[in-house]
Amino acid sequence: MPKMKTNRSAAKRFKVTGTGKLRRSKAYKRHILAKKTAKRKRNLRKPAITDATNVKNMKKILPYL
């Protein structure tokens, strides 16, 4: 059986925490930042945990993570 390929775009966007959860960065922090409050932008900096409904698919495209 050949090796499984990792989806490279997903590998750059997701990291695994020590407990095995998938960590991701939040959206809406790229542009049009003038109208967003400082509090909102500050909260967008923090990483988020991938939702449980998506974890199964993410593990499939990231077999060696």
mmCIF file as Biopython writes it, N, C-alpha, C and O atoms, coordinates in Angstrom:
data_model
#
loop_
_atom_site.group_PDB
_atom_site.id
_atom_site.type_symbol
_atom_site.label_atom_id
_atom_site.label_alt_id
_atom_site.label_comp_id
_atom_site.label_asym_id
_atom_site.label_entity_id
_atom_site.label_seq_id
_atom_site.pdbx_PDB_ins_code
_atom_site.Cartn_x
_atom_site.Cartn_y
_atom_site.Cartn_z
_atom_site.occupancy
_atom_site.B_iso_or_equiv
_atom_site.auth_seq_id
_atom_site.auth_asym_id
_atom_site.pdbx_PDB_model_num
ATOM 1   N N  . MET A ? 1  ? 0.849   -1.185 0.000  1.0 0.0 1  A 1 
ATOM 2   C CA . MET A ? 1  ? 0.000   0.000  0.000  1.0 0.0 1  A 1 
ATOM 3   C C  . MET A ? 1  ? 0.897   1.251  0.000  1.0 0.0 1  A 1 
ATOM 4   O O  . MET A ? 1  ? 1.827   1.342  0.802  1.0 0.0 1  A 1 
ATOM 5   N N  . PRO A ? 2  ? 0.624   2.209  -0.891 1.0 0.0 2  A 1 
ATOM 6   C CA . PRO A ? 2  ? 1.455   3.416  -0.927 1.0 0.0 2  A 1 
ATOM 7   C C  . PRO A ? 2  ? 1.194   4.316  0.275  1.0 0.0 2  A 1 
ATOM 8   O O  . PRO A ? 2  ? 0.188   4.187  0.972  1.0 0.0 2  A 1 
ATOM 9   N N  . LYS A ? 3  ? 2.123   5.219  0.489  1.0 0.0 3  A 1 
ATOM 10  C CA . LYS A ? 3  ? 1.959   6.184  1.575  1.0 0.0 3  A 1 
ATOM 11  C C  . LYS A ? 3  ? 0.777   7.093  1.270  1.0 0.0 3  A 1 
ATOM 12  O O  . LYS A ? 3  ? 0.457   7.351  0.109  1.0 0.0 3  A 1 
ATOM 13  N N  . MET A ? 4  ? 0.136   7.572  2.327  1.0 0.0 4  A 1 
ATOM 14  C CA . MET A ? 4  ? -0.962  8.529  2.155  1.0 0.0 4  A 1 
ATOM 15  C C  . MET A ? 4  ? -0.369  9.922  2.010  1.0 0.0 4  A 1 
ATOM 16  O O  . MET A ? 4  ? 0.651   10.244 2.621  1.0 0.0 4  A 1 
ATOM 17  N N  . LYS A ? 5  ? -1.018  10.740 1.199  1.0 0.0 5  A 1 
ATOM 18  C CA . LYS A ? 5  ? -0.532  12.104 1.011  1.0 0.0 5  A 1 
ATOM 19  C C  . LYS A ? 5  ? -1.230  13.051 1.978  1.0 0.0 5  A 1 
ATOM 20  O O  . LYS A ? 5  ? -2.437  12.959 2.200  1.0 0.0 5  A 1 
ATOM 21  N N  . THR A ? 6  ? -0.448  13.958 2.546  1.0 0.0 6  A 1 
ATOM 22  C CA . THR A ? 6  ? -0.981  15.005 3.399  1.0 0.0 6  A 1 
ATOM 23  C C  . THR A ? 6  ? -1.437  16.156 2.522  1.0 0.0 6  A 1 
ATOM 24  O O  . THR A ? 6  ? -0.744  16.531 1.576  1.0 0.0 6  A 1 
ATOM 25  N N  . ASN A ? 7  ? -2.585  16.714 2.827  1.0 0.0 7  A 1 
ATOM 26  C CA . ASN A ? 7  ? -3.049  17.908 2.142  1.0 0.0 7  A 1 
ATOM 27  C C  . ASN A ? 7  ? -2.192  19.078 2.642  1.0 0.0 7  A 1 
ATOM 28  O O  . ASN A ? 7  ? -2.323  19.500 3.790  1.0 0.0 7  A 1 
ATOM 29  N N  . ARG A ? 8  ? -1.323  19.594 1.783  1.0 0.0 8  A 1 
ATOM 30  C CA . ARG A ? 8  ? -0.334  20.591 2.205  1.0 0.0 8  A 1 
ATOM 31  C C  . ARG A ? 8  ? -0.968  21.916 2.622  1.0 0.0 8  A 1 
ATOM 32  O O  . ARG A ? 8  ? -0.461  22.578 3.528  1.0 0.0 8  A 1 
ATOM 33  N N  . SER A ? 9  ? -2.050  22.307 1.988  1.0 0.0 9  A 1 
ATOM 34  C CA . SER A ? 9  ? -2.687  23.566 2.379  1.0 0.0 9  A 1 
ATOM 35  C C  . SER A ? 9  ? -3.263  23.463 3.792  1.0 0.0 9  A 1 
ATOM 36  O O  . SER A ? 9  ? -3.213  24.427 4.556  1.0 0.0 9  A 1 
ATOM 37  N N  . ALA A ? 10 ? -3.807  22.300 4.136  1.0 0.0 10 A 1 
ATOM 38  C CA . ALA A ? 10 ? -4.350  22.101 5.483  1.0 0.0 10 A 1 
ATOM 39  C C  . ALA A ? 10 ? -3.227  21.999 6.510  1.0 0.0 10 A 1 
ATOM 40  O O  . ALA A ? 10 ? -3.370  22.473 7.637  1.0 0.0 10 A 1 
ATOM 41  N N  . ALA A ? 11 ? -2.113  21.384 6.125  1.0 0.0 11 A 1 
ATOM 42  C CA . ALA A ? 11 ? -0.988  21.216 7.050  1.0 0.0 11 A 1 
ATOM 43  C C  . ALA A ? 11 ? -0.429  22.562 7.490  1.0 0.0 11 A 1 
ATOM 44  O O  . ALA A ? 11 ? 0.080   22.689 8.604  1.0 0.0 11 A 1 
ATOM 45  N N  . LYS A ? 12 ? -0.521  23.573 6.619  1.0 0.0 12 A 1 
ATOM 46  C CA . LYS A ? 12 ? -0.019  24.901 6.955  1.0 0.0 12 A 1 
ATOM 47  C C  . LYS A ? 12 ? -0.986  25.667 7.849  1.0 0.0 12 A 1 
ATOM 48  O O  . LYS A ? 12 ? -0.590  26.613 8.531  1.0 0.0 12 A 1 
ATOM 49  N N  . ARG A ? 13 ? -2.247  25.261 7.847  1.0 0.0 13 A 1 
ATOM 50  C CA . ARG A ? 13 ? -3.275  25.995 8.590  1.0 0.0 13 A 1 
ATOM 51  C C  . ARG A ? 13 ? -3.631  25.390 9.945  1.0 0.0 13 A 1 
ATOM 52  O O  . ARG A ? 13 ? -4.194  26.081 10.793 1.0 0.0 13 A 1 
ATOM 53  N N  . PHE A ? 14 ? -3.317  24.125 10.164 1.0 0.0 14 A 1 
ATOM 54  C CA . PHE A ? 14 ? -3.709  23.448 11.395 1.0 0.0 14 A 1 
ATOM 55  C C  . PHE A ? 14 ? -2.511  22.871 12.119 1.0 0.0 14 A 1 
ATOM 56  O O  . PHE A ? 14 ? -1.577  22.361 11.499 1.0 0.0 14 A 1 
ATOM 57  N N  . LYS A ? 15 ? -2.551  22.958 13.454 1.0 0.0 15 A 1 
ATOM 58  C CA . LYS A ? 15 ? -1.524  22.350 14.299 1.0 0.0 15 A 1 
ATOM 59  C C  . LYS A ? 15 ? -2.243  21.524 15.361 1.0 0.0 15 A 1 
ATOM 60  O O  . LYS A ? 15 ? -3.395  21.803 15.694 1.0 0.0 15 A 1 
ATOM 61  N N  . VAL A ? 16 ? -1.571  20.518 15.884 1.0 0.0 16 A 1 
ATOM 62  C CA . VAL A ? 16 ? -2.169  19.678 16.914 1.0 0.0 16 A 1 
ATOM 63  C C  . VAL A ? 16 ? -1.693  20.143 18.285 1.0 0.0 16 A 1 
ATOM 64  O O  . VAL A ? 16 ? -0.507  20.413 18.478 1.0 0.0 16 A 1 
ATOM 65  N N  . THR A ? 17 ? -2.622  20.235 19.235 1.0 0.0 17 A 1 
ATOM 66  C CA . THR A ? 17 ? -2.257  20.615 20.599 1.0 0.0 17 A 1 
ATOM 67  C C  . THR A ? 17 ? -1.727  19.382 21.325 1.0 0.0 17 A 1 
ATOM 68  O O  . THR A ? 17 ? -1.742  18.277 20.783 1.0 0.0 17 A 1 
ATOM 69  N N  . GLY A ? 18 ? -1.269  19.577 22.531 1.0 0.0 18 A 1 
ATOM 70  C CA . GLY A ? 18 ? -0.733  18.473 23.320 1.0 0.0 18 A 1 
ATOM 71  C C  . GLY A ? 18 ? -1.759  17.401 23.622 1.0 0.0 18 A 1 
ATOM 72  O O  . GLY A ? 18 ? -1.415  16.229 23.770 1.0 0.0 18 A 1 
ATOM 73  N N  . THR A ? 19 ? -3.025  17.801 23.715 1.0 0.0 19 A 1 
ATOM 74  C CA . THR A ? 19 ? -4.085  16.837 24.010 1.0 0.0 19 A 1 
ATOM 75  C C  . THR A ? 19 ? -4.683  16.215 22.751 1.0 0.0 19 A 1 
ATOM 76  O O  . THR A ? 19 ? -5.604  15.403 22.838 1.0 0.0 19 A 1 
ATOM 77  N N  . GLY A ? 20 ? -4.160  16.597 21.573 1.0 0.0 20 A 1 
ATOM 78  C CA . GLY A ? 20 ? -4.625  15.991 20.325 1.0 0.0 20 A 1 
ATOM 79  C C  . GLY A ? 20 ? -5.720  16.753 19.605 1.0 0.0 20 A 1 
ATOM 80  O O  . GLY A ? 20 ? -6.241  16.273 18.599 1.0 0.0 20 A 1 
ATOM 81  N N  . LYS A ? 21 ? -6.081  17.928 20.098 1.0 0.0 21 A 1 
ATOM 82  C CA . LYS A ? 21 ? -7.095  18.738 19.419 1.0 0.0 21 A 1 
ATOM 83  C C  . LYS A ? 21 ? -6.431  19.530 18.288 1.0 0.0 21 A 1 
ATOM 84  O O  . LYS A ? 21 ? -5.222  19.761 18.306 1.0 0.0 21 A 1 
ATOM 85  N N  . LEU A ? 22 ? -7.230  19.939 17.315 1.0 0.0 22 A 1 
ATOM 86  C CA . LEU A ? 22 ? -6.709  20.711 16.187 1.0 0.0 22 A 1 
ATOM 87  C C  . LEU A ? 22 ? -6.879  22.196 16.461 1.0 0.0 22 A 1 
ATOM 88  O O  . LEU A ? 22 ? -7.974  22.666 16.768 1.0 0.0 22 A 1 
ATOM 89  N N  . ARG A ? 23 ? -5.775  22.927 16.345 1.0 0.0 23 A 1 
ATOM 90  C CA . ARG A ? 23 ? -5.781  24.358 16.567 1.0 0.0 23 A 1 
ATOM 91  C C  . ARG A ? 23 ? -5.772  25.059 15.215 1.0 0.0 23 A 1 
ATOM 92  O O  . ARG A ? 23 ? -5.051  24.650 14.305 1.0 0.0 23 A 1 
ATOM 93  N N  . ARG A ? 24 ? -6.573  26.115 15.082 1.0 0.0 24 A 1 
ATOM 94  C CA . ARG A ? 24 ? -6.643  26.867 13.829 1.0 0.0 24 A 1 
ATOM 95  C C  . ARG A ? 24 ? -6.613  28.353 14.140 1.0 0.0 24 A 1 
ATOM 96  O O  . ARG A ? 24 ? -6.859  28.767 15.273 1.0 0.0 24 A 1 
ATOM 97  N N  . SER A ? 25 ? -6.310  29.150 13.122 1.0 0.0 25 A 1 
ATOM 98  C CA . SER A ? 25 ? -6.366  30.598 13.312 1.0 0.0 25 A 1 
ATOM 99  C C  . SER A ? 25 ? -7.734  31.097 12.864 1.0 0.0 25 A 1 
ATOM 100 O O  . SER A ? 25 ? -8.400  30.455 12.052 1.0 0.0 25 A 1 
ATOM 101 N N  . LYS A ? 26 ? -8.142  32.222 13.384 1.0 0.0 26 A 1 
ATOM 102 C CA . LYS A ? 26 ? -9.468  32.755 13.098 1.0 0.0 26 A 1 
ATOM 103 C C  . LYS A ? 26 ? -9.480  33.551 11.800 1.0 0.0 26 A 1 
ATOM 104 O O  . LYS A ? 26 ? -8.448  34.055 11.356 1.0 0.0 26 A 1 
ATOM 105 N N  . ALA A ? 27 ? -10.648 33.656 11.204 1.0 0.0 27 A 1 
ATOM 106 C CA . ALA A ? 27 ? -10.835 34.399 9.962  1.0 0.0 27 A 1 
ATOM 107 C C  . ALA A ? 27 ? -11.138 35.870 10.269 1.0 0.0 27 A 1 
ATOM 108 O O  . ALA A ? 27 ? -11.265 36.254 11.431 1.0 0.0 27 A 1 
ATOM 109 N N  . TYR A ? 28 ? -11.252 36.682 9.222  1.0 0.0 28 A 1 
ATOM 110 C CA . TYR A ? 28 ? -11.622 38.104 9.289  1.0 0.0 28 A 1 
ATOM 111 C C  . TYR A ? 28 ? -10.544 38.996 9.895  1.0 0.0 28 A 1 
ATOM 112 O O  . TYR A ? 28 ? -10.874 40.007 10.515 1.0 0.0 28 A 1 
ATOM 113 N N  . LYS A ? 29 ? -9.284  38.660 9.737  1.0 0.0 29 A 1 
ATOM 114 C CA . LYS A ? 29 ? -8.206  39.493 10.278 1.0 0.0 29 A 1 
ATOM 115 C C  . LYS A ? 29 ? -7.287  40.005 9.160  1.0 0.0 29 A 1 
ATOM 116 O O  . LYS A ? 29 ? -6.227  40.558 9.454  1.0 0.0 29 A 1 
ATOM 117 N N  . ARG A ? 30 ? -7.665  39.835 7.891  1.0 0.0 30 A 1 
ATOM 118 C CA . ARG A ? 30 ? -6.779  40.167 6.770  1.0 0.0 30 A 1 
ATOM 119 C C  . ARG A ? 30 ? -6.892  41.611 6.285  1.0 0.0 30 A 1 
ATOM 120 O O  . ARG A ? 30 ? -5.878  42.276 6.074  1.0 0.0 30 A 1 
ATOM 121 N N  . HIS A ? 31 ? -8.100  42.090 6.111  1.0 0.0 31 A 1 
ATOM 122 C CA . HIS A ? 31 ? -8.260  43.442 5.559  1.0 0.0 31 A 1 
ATOM 123 C C  . HIS A ? 31 ? -9.558  44.037 6.087  1.0 0.0 31 A 1 
ATOM 124 O O  . HIS A ? 31 ? -10.310 43.368 6.796  1.0 0.0 31 A 1 
ATOM 125 N N  . ILE A ? 32 ? -9.823  45.295 5.743  1.0 0.0 32 A 1 
ATOM 126 C CA . ILE A ? 32 ? -10.962 46.068 6.257  1.0 0.0 32 A 1 
ATOM 127 C C  . ILE A ? 32 ? -10.928 46.065 7.791  1.0 0.0 32 A 1 
ATOM 128 O O  . ILE A ? 32 ? -11.913 45.737 8.453  1.0 0.0 32 A 1 
ATOM 129 N N  . LEU A ? 33 ? -9.765  46.439 8.330  1.0 0.0 33 A 1 
ATOM 130 C CA . LEU A ? 33 ? -9.591  46.406 9.786  1.0 0.0 33 A 1 
ATOM 131 C C  . LEU A ? 33 ? -9.962  47.725 10.467 1.0 0.0 33 A 1 
ATOM 132 O O  . LEU A ? 33 ? -10.110 47.772 11.688 1.0 0.0 33 A 1 
ATOM 133 N N  . ALA A ? 34 ? -10.112 48.793 9.685  1.0 0.0 34 A 1 
ATOM 134 C CA . ALA A ? 34 ? -10.378 50.104 10.278 1.0 0.0 34 A 1 
ATOM 135 C C  . ALA A ? 34 ? -11.720 50.144 10.996 1.0 0.0 34 A 1 
ATOM 136 O O  . ALA A ? 34 ? -11.845 50.795 12.033 1.0 0.0 34 A 1 
ATOM 137 N N  . LYS A ? 35 ? -12.724 49.458 10.459 1.0 0.0 35 A 1 
ATOM 138 C CA . LYS A ? 35 ? -14.052 49.505 11.071 1.0 0.0 35 A 1 
ATOM 139 C C  . LYS A ? 35 ? -14.220 48.519 12.222 1.0 0.0 35 A 1 
ATOM 140 O O  . LYS A ? 35 ? -15.221 48.571 12.936 1.0 0.0 35 A 1 
ATOM 141 N N  . LYS A ? 36 ? -13.259 47.625 12.411 1.0 0.0 36 A 1 
ATOM 142 C CA . LYS A ? 36 ? -13.354 46.645 13.499 1.0 0.0 36 A 1 
ATOM 143 C C  . LYS A ? 36 ? -12.746 47.223 14.770 1.0 0.0 36 A 1 
ATOM 144 O O  . LYS A ? 36 ? -11.734 47.922 14.719 1.0 0.0 36 A 1 
ATOM 145 N N  . THR A ? 37 ? -13.356 46.933 15.891 1.0 0.0 37 A 1 
ATOM 146 C CA . THR A ? 37 ? -12.870 47.477 17.158 1.0 0.0 37 A 1 
ATOM 147 C C  . THR A ? 37 ? -11.564 46.793 17.555 1.0 0.0 37 A 1 
ATOM 148 O O  . THR A ? 37 ? -11.244 45.704 17.078 1.0 0.0 37 A 1 
ATOM 149 N N  . ALA A ? 38 ? -10.826 47.450 18.429 1.0 0.0 38 A 1 
ATOM 150 C CA . ALA A ? 38 ? -9.555  46.907 18.910 1.0 0.0 38 A 1 
ATOM 151 C C  . ALA A ? 38 ? -9.793  45.604 19.654 1.0 0.0 38 A 1 
ATOM 152 O O  . ALA A ? 38 ? -8.998  44.672 19.540 1.0 0.0 38 A 1 
ATOM 153 N N  . LYS A ? 39 ? -10.876 45.529 20.411 1.0 0.0 39 A 1 
ATOM 154 C CA . LYS A ? 39 ? -11.201 44.321 21.161 1.0 0.0 39 A 1 
ATOM 155 C C  . LYS A ? 39 ? -11.465 43.147 20.211 1.0 0.0 39 A 1 
ATOM 156 O O  . LYS A ? 39 ? -11.014 42.027 20.451 1.0 0.0 39 A 1 
ATOM 157 N N  . ARG A ? 40 ? -12.190 43.417 19.151 1.0 0.0 40 A 1 
ATOM 158 C CA . ARG A ? 40 ? -12.517 42.375 18.175 1.0 0.0 40 A 1 
ATOM 159 C C  . ARG A ? 40 ? -11.255 41.876 17.475 1.0 0.0 40 A 1 
ATOM 160 O O  . ARG A ? 40 ? -11.084 40.672 17.287 1.0 0.0 40 A 1 
ATOM 161 N N  . LYS A ? 41 ? -10.370 42.800 17.089 1.0 0.0 41 A 1 
ATOM 162 C CA . LYS A ? 41 ? -9.118  42.415 16.423 1.0 0.0 41 A 1 
ATOM 163 C C  . LYS A ? 41 ? -8.197  41.653 17.367 1.0 0.0 41 A 1 
ATOM 164 O O  . LYS A ? 41 ? -7.509  40.720 16.953 1.0 0.0 41 A 1 
ATOM 165 N N  . ARG A ? 42 ? -8.186  42.051 18.629 1.0 0.0 42 A 1 
ATOM 166 C CA . ARG A ? 42 ? -7.365  41.376 19.632 1.0 0.0 42 A 1 
ATOM 167 C C  . ARG A ? 42 ? -7.837  39.936 19.825 1.0 0.0 42 A 1 
ATOM 168 O O  . ARG A ? 42 ? -7.017  39.026 19.938 1.0 0.0 42 A 1 
ATOM 169 N N  . ASN A ? 43 ? -9.140  39.727 19.862 1.0 0.0 43 A 1 
ATOM 170 C CA . ASN A ? 43 ? -9.687  38.380 20.023 1.0 0.0 43 A 1 
ATOM 171 C C  . ASN A ? 43 ? -9.458  37.508 18.795 1.0 0.0 43 A 1 
ATOM 172 O O  . ASN A ? 43 ? -9.384  36.285 18.911 1.0 0.0 43 A 1 
ATOM 173 N N  . LEU A ? 44 ? -9.346  38.119 17.625 1.0 0.0 44 A 1 
ATOM 174 C CA . LEU A ? 44 ? -9.080  37.361 16.399 1.0 0.0 44 A 1 
ATOM 175 C C  . LEU A ? 44 ? -7.648  36.833 16.354 1.0 0.0 44 A 1 
ATOM 176 O O  . LEU A ? 44 ? -7.350  35.907 15.600 1.0 0.0 44 A 1 
ATOM 177 N N  . ARG A ? 45 ? -6.761  37.420 17.161 1.0 0.0 45 A 1 
ATOM 178 C CA . ARG A ? 45 ? -5.368  36.958 17.201 1.0 0.0 45 A 1 
ATOM 179 C C  . ARG A ? 45 ? -5.236  35.593 17.851 1.0 0.0 45 A 1 
ATOM 180 O O  . ARG A ? 45 ? -4.362  34.808 17.482 1.0 0.0 45 A 1 
ATOM 181 N N  . LYS A ? 46 ? -6.095  35.306 18.811 1.0 0.0 46 A 1 
ATOM 182 C CA . LYS A ? 46 ? -5.993  34.064 19.579 1.0 0.0 46 A 1 
ATOM 183 C C  . LYS A ? 46 ? -6.391  32.861 18.723 1.0 0.0 46 A 1 
ATOM 184 O O  . LYS A ? 46 ? -7.332  32.946 17.934 1.0 0.0 46 A 1 
ATOM 185 N N  . PRO A ? 47 ? -5.682  31.746 18.875 1.0 0.0 47 A 1 
ATOM 186 C CA . PRO A ? 47 ? -6.070  30.559 18.106 1.0 0.0 47 A 1 
ATOM 187 C C  . PRO A ? 47 ? -7.381  29.972 18.626 1.0 0.0 47 A 1 
ATOM 188 O O  . PRO A ? 47 ? -7.756  30.178 19.780 1.0 0.0 47 A 1 
ATOM 189 N N  . ALA A ? 48 ? -8.061  29.247 17.762 1.0 0.0 48 A 1 
ATOM 190 C CA . ALA A ? 48 ? -9.314  28.591 18.129 1.0 0.0 48 A 1 
ATOM 191 C C  . ALA A ? 48 ? -9.154  27.094 17.937 1.0 0.0 48 A 1 
ATOM 192 O O  . ALA A ? 48 ? -8.267  26.640 17.214 1.0 0.0 48 A 1 
ATOM 193 N N  . ILE A ? 49 ? -10.013 26.337 18.588 1.0 0.0 49 A 1 
ATOM 194 C CA . ILE A ? 49 ? -10.018 24.882 18.436 1.0 0.0 49 A 1 
ATOM 195 C C  . ILE A ? 49 ? -11.014 24.531 17.332 1.0 0.0 49 A 1 
ATOM 196 O O  . ILE A ? 49 ? -12.126 25.059 17.297 1.0 0.0 49 A 1 
ATOM 197 N N  . THR A ? 50 ? -10.606 23.638 16.435 1.0 0.0 50 A 1 
ATOM 198 C CA . THR A ? 50 ? -11.488 23.206 15.349 1.0 0.0 50 A 1 
ATOM 199 C C  . THR A ? 50 ? -12.710 22.500 15.926 1.0 0.0 50 A 1 
ATOM 200 O O  . THR A ? 50 ? -12.596 21.710 16.864 1.0 0.0 50 A 1 
ATOM 201 N N  . ASP A ? 51 ? -13.874 22.789 15.363 1.0 0.0 51 A 1 
ATOM 202 C CA . ASP A ? 51 ? -15.126 22.222 15.851 1.0 0.0 51 A 1 
ATOM 203 C C  . ASP A ? 51 ? -15.141 20.709 15.684 1.0 0.0 51 A 1 
ATOM 204 O O  . ASP A ? 51 ? -14.567 20.179 14.733 1.0 0.0 51 A 1 
ATOM 205 N N  . ALA A ? 52 ? -15.789 20.026 16.595 1.0 0.0 52 A 1 
ATOM 206 C CA . ALA A ? 52 ? -15.825 18.563 16.604 1.0 0.0 52 A 1 
ATOM 207 C C  . ALA A ? 52 ? -16.438 17.983 15.335 1.0 0.0 52 A 1 
ATOM 208 O O  . ALA A ? 52 ? -16.096 16.871 14.933 1.0 0.0 52 A 1 
ATOM 209 N N  . THR A ? 53 ? -17.354 18.740 14.694 1.0 0.0 53 A 1 
ATOM 210 C CA . THR A ? 53 ? -17.998 18.242 13.480 1.0 0.0 53 A 1 
ATOM 211 C C  . THR A ? 53 ? -17.030 18.159 12.303 1.0 0.0 53 A 1 
ATOM 212 O O  . THR A ? 53 ? -17.275 17.413 11.355 1.0 0.0 53 A 1 
ATOM 213 N N  . ASN A ? 54 ? -15.945 18.908 12.351 1.0 0.0 54 A 1 
ATOM 214 C CA . ASN A ? 54 ? -14.976 18.922 11.251 1.0 0.0 54 A 1 
ATOM 215 C C  . ASN A ? 54 ? -13.746 18.064 11.506 1.0 0.0 54 A 1 
ATOM 216 O O  . ASN A ? 54 ? -12.978 17.808 10.578 1.0 0.0 54 A 1 
ATOM 217 N N  . VAL A ? 55 ? -13.541 17.618 12.726 1.0 0.0 55 A 1 
ATOM 218 C CA . VAL A ? 55 ? -12.306 16.927 13.102 1.0 0.0 55 A 1 
ATOM 219 C C  . VAL A ? 55 ? -12.099 15.639 12.313 1.0 0.0 55 A 1 
ATOM 220 O O  . VAL A ? 55 ? -10.973 15.337 11.918 1.0 0.0 55 A 1 
ATOM 221 N N  . LYS A ? 56 ? -13.149 14.884 12.080 1.0 0.0 56 A 1 
ATOM 222 C CA . LYS A ? 56 ? -13.028 13.616 11.365 1.0 0.0 56 A 1 
ATOM 223 C C  . LYS A ? 56 ? -12.461 13.841 9.956  1.0 0.0 56 A 1 
ATOM 224 O O  . LYS A ? 56 ? -11.562 13.118 9.527  1.0 0.0 56 A 1 
ATOM 225 N N  . ASN A ? 57 ? -12.979 14.831 9.247  1.0 0.0 57 A 1 
ATOM 226 C CA . ASN A ? 57 ? -12.491 15.142 7.901  1.0 0.0 57 A 1 
ATOM 227 C C  . ASN A ? 57 ? -11.064 15.673 7.931  1.0 0.0 57 A 1 
ATOM 228 O O  . ASN A ? 57 ? -10.266 15.375 7.042  1.0 0.0 57 A 1 
ATOM 229 N N  . MET A ? 58 ? -10.746 16.458 8.951  1.0 0.0 58 A 1 
ATOM 230 C CA . MET A ? 58 ? -9.408  17.034 9.042  1.0 0.0 58 A 1 
ATOM 231 C C  . MET A ? 58 ? -8.373  15.942 9.304  1.0 0.0 58 A 1 
ATOM 232 O O  . MET A ? 58 ? -7.277  15.986 8.744  1.0 0.0 58 A 1 
ATOM 233 N N  . LYS A ? 59 ? -8.703  14.972 10.141 1.0 0.0 59 A 1 
ATOM 234 C CA . LYS A ? 59 ? -7.782  13.871 10.430 1.0 0.0 59 A 1 
ATOM 235 C C  . LYS A ? 59 ? -7.531  13.038 9.167  1.0 0.0 59 A 1 
ATOM 236 O O  . LYS A ? 59 ? -6.456  12.463 8.996  1.0 0.0 59 A 1 
ATOM 237 N N  . LYS A ? 60 ? -8.531  12.981 8.291  1.0 0.0 60 A 1 
ATOM 238 C CA . LYS A ? 60 ? -8.415  12.210 7.056  1.0 0.0 60 A 1 
ATOM 239 C C  . LYS A ? 60 ? -7.429  12.870 6.087  1.0 0.0 60 A 1 
ATOM 240 O O  . LYS A ? 60 ? -6.643  12.179 5.438  1.0 0.0 60 A 1 
ATOM 241 N N  . ILE A ? 61 ? -7.466  14.204 5.987  1.0 0.0 61 A 1 
ATOM 242 C CA . ILE A ? 61 ? -6.554  14.879 5.057  1.0 0.0 61 A 1 
ATOM 243 C C  . ILE A ? 61 ? -5.207  15.212 5.699  1.0 0.0 61 A 1 
ATOM 244 O O  . ILE A ? 61 ? -4.282  15.651 5.016  1.0 0.0 61 A 1 
ATOM 245 N N  . LEU A ? 62 ? -5.100  15.000 7.013  1.0 0.0 62 A 1 
ATOM 246 C CA . LEU A ? 62 ? -3.845  15.210 7.720  1.0 0.0 62 A 1 
ATOM 247 C C  . LEU A ? 62 ? -3.460  13.906 8.437  1.0 0.0 62 A 1 
ATOM 248 O O  . LEU A ? 62 ? -3.482  13.862 9.667  1.0 0.0 62 A 1 
ATOM 249 N N  . PRO A ? 63 ? -3.111  12.850 7.699  1.0 0.0 63 A 1 
ATOM 250 C CA . PRO A ? 63 ? -2.914  11.545 8.320  1.0 0.0 63 A 1 
ATOM 251 C C  . PRO A ? 63 ? -1.709  11.465 9.261  1.0 0.0 63 A 1 
ATOM 252 O O  . PRO A ? 63 ? -1.705  10.635 10.170 1.0 0.0 63 A 1 
ATOM 253 N N  . TYR A ? 64 ? -0.699  12.295 9.069  1.0 0.0 64 A 1 
ATOM 254 C CA . TYR A ? 64 ? 0.527   12.185 9.871  1.0 0.0 64 A 1 
ATOM 255 C C  . TYR A ? 64 ? 0.673   13.304 10.889 1.0 0.0 64 A 1 
ATOM 256 O O  . TYR A ? 64 ? 1.749   13.482 11.461 1.0 0.0 64 A 1 
ATOM 257 N N  . LEU A ? 65 ? -0.382  14.053 11.123 1.0 0.0 65 A 1 
ATOM 258 C CA . LEU A ? 65 ? -0.307  15.183 12.046 1.0 0.0 65 A 1 
ATOM 259 C C  . LEU A ? 65 ? -0.369  14.697 13.483 1.0 0.0 65 A 1 
ATOM 260 O O  . LEU A ? 65 ? -0.319  15.504 14.411 1.0 0.0 65 A 1 
#
